[in-house]
Amino acid sequence: MSNLDSMDTLLFKANTLIEALPYIQKFNNKKVVVKYGGSAMVDEQLQDSVIKDVALLKLVGMEPIIVHGGGKEISKWIDKVGMETRFVQGLRVTDENTVEVAEMVLNKVNKSLVAKLEKLGVKAVGISGKDGHLLKVEKKLAGGEDIGFVGDVTCVHTNLVDTLIEDGFIPVIAPLGLGDDFNTYNINADDAACAIAKAIGAEKLAFLTDIEGVRRDVDDPDSLISILTLASAKKLISDGIVGGGMIPKLNNCVDAVENGVERVHILDGRREHCLLLEFFTNKGIGTAIIKDDGGLENEELY
């Protein structure tokens, strides 16, 4: 590499940092909830990328909270122990044996993420929604059918999370909760992340998924929508432009923004350093859902 090439590389890096500066200033001491799931959880390289992003968010002054899933890993272990997996309307039927496996797997994933964060020099604590009665739930039904120990969040007690953040830790939260019967219930990780983000007054909520974001045409990657207002997001759902698994995810985004979360992001977790690219660059790489246009240029919006 010539001296000129080297200088150009250094200037590019410097300009990248300068581009990030106003975002670092704006989000200093602000809480950010990252719902971590999908392919980024099962690919070791992507997992390291996400954890490095979260560590950097902490080190530049933000207050990240991870809420992680583990559905693919749970399915793998259920198969290993010879149990049958059954779904109703996309929800796993979770009997007493299944919820025991789910809790075992989620705790294993939880502590693995904590270890990776600690290795990078940031303090982290792994908990579940059962700890400190963080997530109180009621039994969730699927089309009126009882599907076992699957819960809907009814109340969030933030005391433990608040204490961890105040003491400089990154909370890493497994989506388990307690019912009024004090049984353990498995919770959809998107739902848990949304409930926690609302309760702690998060500035941002980011969903890591296996798609680039919200598209005008589900089959066309070039139709990615960079910014959606609440009104536009609701219209996409009502007009049937989005479907499948994107509907509950977009409904969670709408719910979060309507309840005080400033901005919600849907990102492709398969892309390395997706959090940094979305949070600290002018263009971003996914879809951001905001309350209204806030004076943004119309061509940036859907």
N, C-alpha and C positions, 0 to 999 in steps of 0.2 A: 504494500500500500504506500503510495506517495505521500509526502507531507501535505500536499493540497487535499488529497482524498481524506487524509486523517483529520485535517482541519474542518472540512465539510461535514464529516461524521460528527465531530464534536459540536459544531454549530447546530446541527440538526437536533442533537440531544439537548442542547441548551434551549433551543426554541420550544421543544416539547415540554420542558420544565416550566418555561415562561407561560405557555398556553395553559398549563395545569394550575398556575399560581392563583388566579381569581377563584377557582373552584375550591382549592385548598383553604383559602381564606373564608369563603362563604360557608363551608360546611365544617369549620373548626368547632369541636365540641358538640356536633350534632349527631344524633343517634341514627344509625343506618341498619336496617334489618335485611339480611341476605338469606333468602330461601334457597338452600343448596340441595340439588337433586339431579336426576337424569343421568346422562352419559358422563357428565363431569365427575360423578361420584365413583364410577367403576373403572375409569381410565386413570392410571397412576400419574401420568404426565399432566393431565388436565386437573387432577386433584391437587397436585403440587402448585399449579398455576393459580387456582382459586385461593388456596391457603396463603400464597405469597401476596395476592391482591388484598386479602382481608388484613394480613399483617401490616401491609403498607398503609392501608386506610387508617389503622390504629396509630401507626408511627407518625403520620402527618397530622394527627389531631382529631380525627373522627372517632366515633364510638360505635364500632360494628358489633352486631349480634348475629350469630349464625343460628338458623333453624333448619335442621337437615332432615331429609327423608331417608329412605332405605328400602323401598319397595322391591327393587330387583334383588337385593341381597336377601331380603326376607323370603322371597319366592324360591331362591336357590336353596336356602336352608330347610324350607318346608319340604322341598323335593328330596333333600338329602336324608331327612328323617322318615321319609316314606309317607308323609301326610298328603292329603289331597287339597289342592287349591281351587276354590270356587268363588266366582264373582257374580254379583247381582248389580246391574246398572253401573258397572265399572268399579264397584266397591267390593273389597275382599271380605268374604264371610269369615268372621274371626271368632271362633269358639275359644274355650278356655285354654286348650293346648296351643292353638295358633297364637293367641295373644302372649303366651309365655315365650314362644319362639321369637315373635316380633320384638318383645322387650329385650331379649337376649341379644338379638342382632343389632337393634338400635343402640344399645349400650356399648356394644363392641365398636360400631361405627363412630359413636360419640367420642370415646376415649382415644380412638385413632386420630381423629381431627384435632383433639386437644394436644396430643403428642406432637403433631406436625407444627402447630402454632408455637408451642413451647420451644421446639427446635430452632425456630426462627427468632427467638429472643423476646417474644411477647407473652404476657401472662394470660392463660385461658383456664376456664373451669367448665367442665361438662356436667350438665344437669338434664333432667327431664321435666315435663310439665307437672309431674307428681311432686317434685321438690318444692317446699315452701307453698304448696297448694297453688302453684303458678297457674295451671290450667284446670278449671272446673268444667266438667262436661255433663251432658245428658246423652242417653242412648240415641244413636242415629238410625233411622229406618231407611230402607231403600224401596221406594214405591209401596210403602206400607208393610214391607216384610222385615222381620227382625233378623239382622245379620250378625248378631252377637256383640262382642265387645268393641264396637266402633262408636266413637263419640263425636258430638258436636260441641264446640266450645261455647259455654254460657257465661263464663266469668274469668277474668284474668287478674290475678293478684301479683303486682309487679315488684313487691318489696325486695325479694331476693335478687332479681335482675338489677334493680336500681342500686342495691348495695354492692353487687359485683362490679358494676360500671364505675361507681364512685371510688372503689378500691383499685381501679386500674386494670381489671380483668376483662377479657372478651368472653361473654357467655356463649356457650355452645349448647343448643337446646334440642333434645329429642322429643318428637311429637307424641308424647303419652300424657294422659290426664287421669284424674280421679273423678268418679261419679259420686252422687250422694250416698251410694252404697259402699263407697271406698274401694270398689273394684278398679282395676286398671283398664283403661280404654285406649285403643289406638286411634290416632287422629290424622286426618289428611294433612300433610305437611304444609301445603299451600294455605289451608284454613288456619292452621296454628300460627304461621308466620303473619298472616293478615291480622289475626286477633291480637297478637303481641305488638305488632307495629302500631296499631290503633291505641292500645292501652298505654304504651310508653311514650306516645307522642313523637314517633320517628319522623325525621325529615324525609327519609327515603326508604322505600321497600323495593328490593330487587329480586325477581324470580329468575333463576337460572333454569333454562329449558333446553329442549332439543330442536328448537327452531329459532330463526333469526329474530323473530318478533311477530307483530301482527301484520298480515299481508292483506292487500285489497283483493288479491286473487291467491287462494291457498296454494295453487300449483305454480305460481310465478314468484321466484325469489326476488326478482327486481321490483316487485310491487310492495316492498316493505314500507310501512308507515312509520316515520321517525317520531312524530308527536301526535298524540290523540287528546282532544279535550274530553271531558266527561260526556258532554252531549253527543260527540261523535262516536265515542266508545259504545254508548247505549244504542245508538242508531245502527252500528255494525251488527250488534246482537239482534235487535228487533227486525232488521232487514234480512237476516239470515246470511250475511256476508261471511261471518265467522261461524264455525261449527265445531263439533266434536269436543275434544279436551280443552280447546281454547275458550269455550264459553264460560265454564266455571272459573278459569284463571282470570279472564277479563272481568267477570263479575266480582271477583275478589279485589281486583285493581280498583274498580269503581267504588266498591264499599270502603276501601282504605282511604281513597282521596276524599270521599264524602265525609269521612270521619277524621279528617285533620292531617293525614299524611300528605306532605307537600307534593311529592312526585313518586310515581311507581314505575318501575322499569321491568320490561320483559326482554331477557337477553339470551343469546345463544351460548350456553355453558360449554359447548364443544369448541368454542373459540378461545384460544389462550389469552389470558389477561383481559377478559371481557369486561370485568368490573372497572378496571382502570380506563379502558378505552371509552366506556360509556360515561363515567363520572367526570373524567378529567380532560376530555377533548371537546372542541366546539360542536362537532357534528354528532358524535356518539355512534353506536353501532346497532342499537336495538330499537325498541319502541318505548317511548316515555308517555305515561298517562298523567295529565295535569288537570286542574280544576277548570281553568279557562285559558284563553290564548295569552293573557297577560301582556298584550302589546306585541307579541311575536308576529313576524311577517307571515302573511297568509300562505305563502308557498311552502312554509315549513310544517304546516298543519294539514290534517285530513278533515 
